[in-house]
């Protein structure tokens, strides 16, 4: 994931490289934001403790992450997914 992100920035920021990515590469890059979003929430929600085994985080984390996963599958813009998930998490955590 880091290689894809770095290569993406390097290729498009260097003006000396006069290349346009292929359609297949553009499709591949279109999934990178969703992969990064999943890489952020998955370890928070799905916790592994060597002594206790596999655990889920609290209900507020699980609900907000589940909504984030569903919205990601629906291919909503990443910023919208993040804002909705943060709002839901804050509502559950601090108001209920």
Buried (B, 14 or more C-beta within 10 A) or exposed (E): EEEBBEEBEEEEEEEEEEEEEEEEEEEEBEEBBBEBBBEEBEEEBBEEEEEEEEEEBEEBBBBBBBBBBEBBEEEBEBEEBBEBBEEBBEEBBEEE
